[in-house]
Amino acid sequence: MSFLSLVRVEHQKVRRSKIFLILILAAVILWIPSVLNADLNFGMQAVGISPENNFFIQGFMAMAWFLFPAAMVVITVLQTQTERNDHGILKMLSLPVGTAKLCMAKFAVLVSFSAVQILMSVGMYYISAAAASHTQGYAFCLPPLFVFKEACMMWASAIPMLAFFWLLAVCIRTPVFSIGIGLASIVPSVLMINTKVWFAYPMAYPFFVTASEYGKLAANLETAPVRLVPWLPAAALITAVCLIISCLCFGQAERR
């Protein structure tokens, strides 16, 4: 069975799960406060940022810091528990397919879920920006090219974080502990982005990238720039280590 076939099979397994409901709710909840408090964006001109840029970047920062990582933690655990609850993992392991290949197929599905959530958030941004424009009499909508560029940067920067969450879900069989550790690991990201070793903490990547963009948009606000070195080597190493350990541990408990 090819890798793409495995990915399609994994998508079919979770089609009727609560994962897509979680993605939709996260995208909707994210932008409700932005619409209700749209008038506050006009007061941010003191830091040199336009209301439309502040409306967008504040929403994305809220998503990057907690809502997006938290949703990924829950979805990762749901994805693994779907197999374990129905003992489907035993049937999968009996197939003439390497466990590492199965593990990577599931991780690919997780990465696709992260892309879906970000795309949903972009869609909700435009709906919310249109609503805020109507209530405030000011155009809050930004060009799609800029918005999708920021969305792609967030998605790419989140892959090492997803690899770490996947490692937790594979190695920790108890859902409560896996979710608890995953959610607890998100909170320090606010502190880590203000240190020189932020690149060693993958949960801080999406928030750091978005906060750095905030500094570019606000003329009177300074934020740390994104330096590809040592960030990219560290991100590649963290991702590789997490995925290698995940592949080695995947299905080991069920084989005993």
C-alpha positions as CSV (number, residue, x, y, z in Angstrom):
1,M,0.0,0.0,0.0
2,S,1.4,3.4,-1.0
3,F,1.9,6.2,1.4
4,L,-0.8,8.3,-0.2
5,S,-3.3,5.4,0.0
6,L,-2.6,5.2,3.8
7,V,-3.2,8.9,4.2
8,R,-6.5,8.6,2.3
9,V,-7.5,5.7,4.6
10,E,-6.6,7.7,7.7
11,H,-8.8,10.6,6.5
12,Q,-11.7,8.3,6.0
13,K,-11.4,7.0,9.5
14,V,-11.8,10.4,11.1
15,R,-14.4,11.7,8.6
16,R,-17.3,11.1,11.1
17,S,-15.3,12.1,14.2
18,K,-15.6,15.3,16.2
19,I,-12.4,16.7,14.8
20,F,-14.0,18.8,12.1
21,L,-16.5,20.2,14.6
22,I,-13.5,21.3,16.8
23,L,-11.9,23.0,13.9
24,I,-15.0,24.9,13.0
25,L,-15.7,26.0,16.6
26,A,-12.1,27.1,17.1
27,A,-12.2,29.2,13.9
28,V,-15.6,30.8,14.9
29,I,-14.7,31.5,18.5
30,L,-11.4,33.1,17.5
31,W,-13.0,36.1,15.7
32,I,-16.1,36.8,17.7
33,P,-14.2,39.1,20.2
34,S,-12.6,40.9,17.3
35,V,-15.9,41.8,15.8
36,L,-17.4,42.8,19.2
37,N,-14.4,45.0,20.0
38,A,-13.6,46.3,16.5
39,D,-13.7,49.9,17.7
40,L,-10.6,49.3,19.9
41,N,-8.5,49.0,16.8
42,F,-8.7,52.7,16.2
43,G,-6.9,53.4,19.5
44,M,-3.9,51.3,18.4
45,Q,-2.7,54.0,15.9
46,A,-0.6,55.3,18.8
47,V,1.9,52.4,18.2
48,G,1.9,53.2,14.5
49,I,-0.4,50.4,13.2
50,S,-3.5,50.9,11.1
51,P,-6.8,49.6,12.4
52,E,-7.2,47.0,9.6
53,N,-3.7,45.6,10.3
54,N,-4.3,45.5,14.0
55,F,-7.6,43.8,13.5
56,F,-5.9,41.0,11.5
57,I,-2.7,40.6,13.5
58,Q,-4.3,40.6,16.9
59,G,-6.7,37.8,15.8
60,F,-3.8,35.8,14.4
61,M,-1.7,36.3,17.6
62,A,-4.6,35.0,19.7
63,M,-4.8,32.0,17.4
64,A,-1.1,31.4,17.3
65,W,-0.6,31.6,21.1
66,F,-3.3,29.3,22.4
67,L,-6.3,28.5,20.4
68,F,-4.5,26.9,17.4
69,P,-2.0,24.8,19.5
70,A,-4.8,23.8,22.0
71,A,-7.0,22.6,19.2
72,M,-4.1,20.6,17.7
73,V,-3.4,19.0,21.1
74,V,-7.0,17.8,21.4
75,I,-7.2,16.7,17.8
76,T,-3.9,14.7,18.1
77,V,-5.2,12.8,21.1
78,L,-8.6,12.2,19.4
79,Q,-6.8,10.9,16.3
80,T,-4.8,8.3,18.3
81,Q,-7.7,7.4,20.6
82,T,-10.0,6.6,17.7
83,E,-7.7,3.6,16.9
84,R,-7.2,2.5,20.5
85,N,-10.8,2.6,21.6
86,D,-12.0,0.3,18.8
87,H,-8.8,-1.8,18.8
88,G,-8.3,-0.8,15.2
89,I,-4.6,-0.3,15.8
90,L,-4.2,-4.1,16.2
91,K,-5.8,-4.6,12.7
92,M,-3.5,-1.9,11.3
93,L,-0.4,-3.5,12.8
94,S,-1.4,-6.9,11.2
95,L,-1.2,-5.3,7.7
96,P,2.0,-5.9,5.7
97,V,2.9,-2.2,6.2
98,G,5.8,-0.8,8.3
99,T,4.8,0.8,11.5
100,A,6.9,3.8,10.7
101,K,4.9,4.3,7.5
102,L,1.7,4.0,9.4
103,C,2.9,6.5,11.9
104,M,4.0,9.0,9.3
105,A,0.7,8.7,7.5
106,K,-1.2,9.6,10.6
107,F,1.2,12.5,11.2
108,A,0.5,13.7,7.6
109,V,-3.2,13.7,8.4
110,L,-2.5,15.8,11.5
111,V,-0.6,18.3,9.5
112,S,-3.4,18.5,7.0
113,F,-5.8,19.2,9.9
114,S,-3.7,22.1,10.9
115,A,-3.8,23.5,7.4
116,V,-7.6,23.1,7.4
117,Q,-8.0,25.0,10.7
118,I,-5.8,27.9,9.5
119,L,-7.8,28.1,6.2
120,M,-11.0,28.1,8.2
121,S,-9.6,30.9,10.3
122,V,-8.7,32.9,7.2
123,G,-12.3,32.4,5.9
124,M,-13.7,33.6,9.3
125,Y,-11.3,36.5,9.3
126,Y,-12.8,37.8,6.1
127,I,-16.3,37.3,7.3
128,S,-15.5,39.0,10.6
129,A,-13.6,41.9,8.8
130,A,-16.6,42.4,6.6
131,A,-18.9,42.5,9.6
132,A,-16.6,44.9,11.4
133,S,-16.4,47.1,8.3
134,H,-20.2,47.3,8.2
135,T,-20.6,48.2,11.9
136,Q,-17.6,50.7,12.1
137,G,-17.9,52.2,8.7
138,Y,-14.2,51.4,8.0
139,A,-12.6,48.9,5.6
140,F,-11.0,46.2,7.7
141,C,-10.4,43.7,4.9
142,L,-6.7,43.2,3.9
143,P,-5.5,41.9,0.5
144,P,-5.7,38.1,0.2
145,L,-2.0,37.8,-0.8
146,F,-0.9,39.3,2.4
147,V,-3.3,37.3,4.6
148,F,-2.4,34.0,2.9
149,K,1.3,34.7,3.2
150,E,0.9,35.1,7.0
151,A,-1.3,32.0,7.2
152,C,1.3,30.0,5.3
153,M,4.1,31.2,7.6
154,M,2.1,30.2,10.7
155,W,1.3,26.8,9.2
156,A,4.9,26.1,8.3
157,S,6.3,27.3,11.6
158,A,3.8,25.0,13.5
159,I,5.1,21.7,12.0
160,P,7.8,21.1,14.7
161,M,5.2,21.8,17.3
162,L,2.8,19.3,15.7
163,A,5.7,16.7,15.7
164,F,6.1,17.2,19.5
165,F,2.3,16.9,20.1
166,W,2.3,13.7,18.0
167,L,5.1,12.3,20.1
168,L,3.1,13.0,23.3
169,A,0.0,11.3,21.8
170,V,2.0,8.2,20.7
171,C,4.1,7.7,23.8
172,I,1.5,8.7,26.5
173,R,-1.5,6.3,26.2
174,T,-3.7,8.1,28.9
175,P,-5.6,10.9,27.1
176,V,-5.9,13.1,30.2
177,F,-2.2,13.1,30.7
178,S,-1.4,13.6,27.0
179,I,-3.8,16.6,26.7
180,G,-2.7,18.0,30.1
181,I,1.0,18.0,29.2
182,G,0.3,19.3,25.7
183,L,-1.8,22.2,27.0
184,A,0.7,23.0,29.8
185,S,3.5,23.2,27.2
186,I,1.6,26.0,25.4
187,V,1.5,28.5,28.2
188,P,5.3,29.2,28.5
189,S,5.5,30.2,24.8
190,V,4.7,33.8,25.8
191,L,7.8,33.8,28.0
192,M,10.0,31.9,25.6
193,I,9.5,34.3,22.7
194,N,11.2,37.0,24.9
195,T,14.4,34.9,25.4
196,K,17.4,34.3,23.1
197,V,16.7,30.5,23.0
198,W,13.1,30.7,21.7
199,F,14.2,28.6,18.8
200,A,14.6,25.6,21.2
201,Y,10.9,25.7,22.1
202,P,8.7,24.6,19.2
203,M,5.4,25.6,20.8
204,A,6.6,29.2,20.6
205,Y,7.2,29.2,16.9
206,P,3.8,30.2,15.5
207,F,3.4,32.9,18.2
208,F,7.0,34.2,17.6
209,V,6.5,34.5,13.8
210,T,3.2,36.3,14.2
211,A,4.5,38.7,16.9
212,S,7.5,39.4,14.7
213,E,5.1,40.4,11.9
214,Y,3.3,42.7,14.4
215,G,6.5,44.6,14.9
216,K,6.9,45.1,11.1
217,L,3.4,46.5,10.9
218,A,3.6,48.8,13.9
219,A,6.0,51.6,13.3
220,N,6.5,52.5,16.9
221,L,6.8,48.9,18.2
222,E,9.9,46.8,18.2
223,T,9.8,43.0,18.2
224,A,12.5,40.5,17.7
225,P,13.0,39.6,14.0
226,V,12.8,36.0,12.7
227,R,16.4,34.9,12.0
228,L,16.5,31.7,9.9
229,V,19.7,30.7,11.7
230,P,19.7,29.1,14.2
231,W,15.9,28.7,13.9
232,L,15.6,26.5,10.8
233,P,18.4,24.0,11.9
234,A,16.8,23.8,15.4
235,A,13.3,23.3,14.0
236,A,14.5,20.6,11.6
237,L,16.4,18.8,14.4
238,I,13.4,18.9,16.8
239,T,11.0,17.7,14.1
240,A,13.3,14.8,13.1
241,V,13.9,13.7,16.7
242,C,10.2,13.8,17.6
243,L,9.2,11.9,14.5
244,I,11.9,9.3,14.8
245,I,11.0,8.5,18.4
246,S,7.3,8.5,17.4
247,C,8.0,5.9,14.7
248,L,10.0,3.8,17.0
249,C,7.3,3.8,19.7
250,F,4.3,3.6,17.5
251,G,2.3,0.4,18.2
252,Q,4.9,-1.0,20.6
253,A,2.4,-1.2,23.5
254,E,-0.2,-3.0,21.4
255,R,2.3,-5.6,20.2
256,R,3.1,-6.7,23.7
